[in-house]
Amino acid sequence: MDNRTEGVIILENLLLPQEKFNEKRAGSLVGTITAVSEYLRLLYAMIGKCRDSSSRTFQGFSAKSSYGTCTSCNGTETVIDIDPARMIASELSLKHGAVLLWAGTICAPVFKIKALAKMIGIDYEKPLAEQDRRFMDILLYGYEQEPVSYVYKKKQATSFYRGCVTDLRYMRDAGTKSKGNLRAIRFFSKHVRCAACNGSKMAPELLAATIQGRSIVDTLRLPIQELLLFIRGLPHSLDVHELEVYSQVKDEIELRLVYLNKIGLKSLMIHEGE
Ligand SMILES: [Zn+2]
């Protein structure tokens, strides 16, 4: 099934208002704004040009969620991920457990970090805050220039120090069942901006699509009047098939935008991206 056939089917299935928009019965403002945004997403999915044409397959449709919603955060803008800022207590020295993930344990990384400190010149007994800031990055994300030799359980070992953030990620992604590890993962994690959609809530393939060089995010940010002009001016750049899709949504977008413009709304992206 190509995009165009898919497009027609999606249009029929979309949970968009079935009735033509009527400003006398405009209903909820959020509903009106959302409807325009959904029609625009659809338009981008169907006729948007992608830098990488292989990603021109939009799987984002589901009856329960908006079309083209980011599947990493399910449109919530955030995901729970490791927060590096929590992983080092810089007021402590390495001796007193500045690298919190391993502080107070006798795991191999404790010995490795001690050897690493000696190797690159971190003062083991001095608070990290009083030392070169680059040491913090190394402790968090690793040291790639040379491997560290250390002794653990009376055995000599040599390996690269990959950083406590990486260690914790490995633990998490390997599906650790250890209570202590799970506690650590919870402790060092928090809600962070979703990297897949950069907080836009939309699927990366939708974000990558452009119409007349504009992404969906650029378009949603346009002042309503400019957005109207953009929509009205689209036919010039569309081929026959694209025009077919456009004609199915154009009136519904336009009627709502005229109404939103009349009541004085500035843009569809209310207070976003500021
Ligand atoms: Zn996301």
Boltz pocket constraint, residues with backbone or C-beta under 6 A from the ligand:
constraints:
  - pocket:
      binder: B
      contacts: [[A, 70], [A, 71], [A, 72], [A, 73], [A, 74], [A, 75], [A, 76], [A, 77], [A, 78], [A, 194], [A, 195], [A, 196], [A, 197], [A, 198], [A, 199], [A, 200], [A, 201], [A, 202]]
      max_distance: 6.0
